[in-house]
Amino acid sequence: MLVCEISTKFGLYSLMTLLGQDDTLPPAAGRVLLVSTHTPDPEARDALLEFARTSPHVAKTFSKVLSLNAILAPQHPTQWKPPADELDALAIQSMLRAIFGAAPDERVDLMMESIQTPPSNTLARIMTGSDVYLYSDGLMTYGPTRFELPYPVASRIRRLYYMDFVPGLKPSLLREYGVETRAVAPAALRETLEALSTVTKADLNAEGLDGAPVFLGQYLSGLNLCTPEEEVELYAQALNICSLLNKGNGDTVFFKPHPTFSTGLLHALRTSPRLRDFDLRILDTGPLMEEFLMHYRPAFIASVFSTGLATAREMFGIEAYSYDTLPFLQRLKPYENSNRVPAALIHYGFPEIASRRAELPLETLQTKIDLLSAGMQPKLLARTQAEKTALLALPEEPEDPIESAARARIAKLDSLDHASFRQCAIRGRRVEASKLYPEVQIPAPVTVSAPVPAARPAERPLDKAERLLAEGDAAEAFFISFKALRKTPGSTRHMKVLGAASETLGGLYRRQYDEIRPLHEAALAATGQVPAPAAPAPNPAPAQAAAAPVPPTPAPAPKAPPKPAPHRPAGDPDPQAKGERALDKAERLLAEGQAAEAFEISYQALESTPTSSRHMKIVETAAKSLGGRYRERCDRIRPQHEAAVREKKGSARRGPPNGSGRPSFWKKLRS
């Protein structure tokens, strides 16, 4: 059985279209249509339910038509939430199966509009054994998922159907869960609309619409994007421009208001001085704009960012233009507003009516939408450092304020550490489990009060930048070194951190690195630290050469025979000869981008001292960037490191033997 939920007439048309194209879904005998009316007035006539129950095409497609409002009464569908008690949820599931007419052992799957809001989200969480199919009828499909879905729900989503209103553009919705997507052709939707719609040309009362321009109103003041007076002034100016551009076909111009547009604002628009010389006609808000276009062919359609522009162009081949979209796109708040991607698609994909700006190529449009979606939900679409780096490496257009804002939000996000809970427990650190698995809560560790240790000295910015770069946090390391270089542009080590981080991040970081590099070179030249271009390497100072001549022979042999040196690539100097520890050298090489050499040094060190957490972190970071056999060697040595750490902590808890003559730690604690 397949239970299909709808809340709008256009959603019903979209659902009927995809059911007619996909043969893998259950047949008509096993389908139930669940109508959810979201009007806030419970006493209002349910026109959608009446249309579904009286349409012969719906009767052929579904075996039963039910009202979710009647099932949930007096609760409203948009306020329906799953119960906290699991037994209550199972009871509701049994009740719904009985209402749907499902047999005790029959499988019930769901086809819904949106998985992110009630009632669809609640229905999916209650019907725990059902596969979930989703369909979308607007431009919000190309935007990101609004929030992270619980794993028991996300793991059951099988397919996403969407209307291909921007041909070739891939949607961002549910991309992080790997859900299969299937496009539905707008031409098929038009055929369904013409077959199901009962609206005739006489019902529309729109004489003169052929060859006249149409402007589609929206709920701009309802979104707090402007005041009602500013919205009226915007529409008056836009209708004036539309009429002037269509001057050869008369002074008639049509306006289709949004259903929430009040009568007072409509009167103010009719009496606007800007429209005094034009014949303004208002279309009825009841029928869909697509139902008007079935019987009439306007000269063109314009709007701020209405989805009607996409349906007019792709379903009926009518010219569509945007009007003043960018200012409203920049006013949308918060940044995660779900209207941001639809508005951006209208801004990029439809020419401006005043300037007739050209459309963007599909590849460029896909890049911008991917960046904008990740900027809106970076914790879902830029979760790892690899995803973040891949997004920032996409082709850049610095003059675009929308793209620049999205890149800035992606760049400043700290990527999550995907260490396992076992590894985090071994390290003795807590994990922010709510970021990865919201349903898992790790209790705080119980600690024994002990004397407060002396405060450690503050970490220098240079040491902190090198440490962060070694840990894989290139963005934070770049910021610290960039800020330090503005004060001390002659710091060579900060410049190395900046170079390694910009190579990893690319994009804006690379450009900032290229901008500050001339300042660094000028500072070195001013202090005389830049070697001559012809000399391959700087010679030692004469005073140093005279005071401490280099002996031709190595240092005297030690008293005890030295241990055989570990294998080292040719040309690599011994770190002990310079007085540099192996750990420091490995961290330095990793910060300079020499991950393979850093891996070998730390790997050899772990073979002799397997408890070194810093060496293990270098091996893991280097293996993550190198992959292949390095990752296999890292996986081989990690269990040895974990076992050594456990053994070390176990011996520390056992303490000295009782016969040592000293009281144990626990006896001291009790006293």
C-alpha angles and dihedrals in degrees: 000000000000119000111201119197123202134174104177137042092239088052089055090052090050092048093050090050097054093042088056092051103043115070094181093074122088116278125255093270090064099045129101122191113215112196116203115188113199100191110130093224110084092192093056119110111264098230094171093055092047092050092049093049095046100042113102091206091057090049090055092050100043133041094207137020117205135179116231089196090060092047094051099036128172087022116079116237093233090057096047113122131175116259119255093230114080094213091055090051091052090050091053090048091054091048092051092048089053092049091049090051096239120161117241093256097034120116116236118201127186133229110190143167102229130011093193103067138039136303093026094044092048093048091052092050093049097045092062097171097050129104111230126224120185133201129189127197102188146047095276088085088077091057127081130271107276096228140353112284122224110262095240088060101037093050091059098053106110107173144003120211117197137174110252095229091148102043113228096006113129117223122238096208111117091352091134090062095051093240116175113248127207124188122220116210115241089222090063089050090054091053090052091048092052091048098047105033116101095189113116129200091254091056092057099059093203105135112170095029092118108097094003126113121250129205119198116216125215140190095266096144089045088059090050090243092128141348120274090251091053090049091054091048090049092053092046092052093045093049089049091055092045092053093047091051089052095044094130092064098050137272097287117122128174129215125194109197125209113257089248093054105116126232091241093056090046090054090049089053093050092052096044113133089225090066097044094110096042134081102238116193125186121218120218114262093216103075120059118255087241089060089055090050091054089068104024136045113209122199091246141327127232135183143151097254108324120153086227088081090064095045092048093051101039101034101036106017094238120150113257130192137185123229126206092331100149098065091052091045090056092048095056111118136229101028089237091062107143091224091065098086095043089050091048091050090053091047095049101030103043126056118246110253094224100043099023089222113195121254122252123251115259094248093052091045091051090052093051094047092048091052093045093049092049090047090054095047107017093158089063104034100029099036098136132045090246092056091045092050092047092053094048090048092061116112109285133219106192094189092063109093093195093055094043092053091050092049091050092054092049094047096053095050115105110228115236122253108241096200115142121253089248092056091048091050091051091051090051094236131125121241124223090235094173090072095054104025113013092187093060118079119188113206118230113262117256109242131192115233112251136170112289108254121233115275114265118234115264115268115249116242090240093053091045093050092050091047093050091048090052090050091053098254094126096159095058092043090051092051093050095048093042090054091047093049091057088061099035107022092174095069107120095187092053088050090053091052089049092050095048092047094048091051089055098043103032121177115067091002092059091050093050089049091053090050096053098040094080089053090052093049091048090051091051092048091051091056094043095245097125113099121227112273093237096051113087092209136004117265120231117263115269093236092053092046091052095045097045113020115197110251115232092222129058123254119289115280115264121251093249120050109262122246115254110270116244118254110280130178116259115272094024110125120224109264091217090057088065094040090246118138120234091241093052091047093050091051091047093049091048090051090050091054097254094127096158095056092044089051093054094049094049093041091055090045091053091054089062099032106025093174095069106118093186093055089047091052090052091051092050094047093047093045091051091056097039101039123178116069092358090063090049092052090047090053090050096053098039095078090051090052093048093048091049091050091050091049092049093051091045093053090048090055093049092057126189121331118272092244094063092096092238125104114251124248092255092052089052089049093051092049 
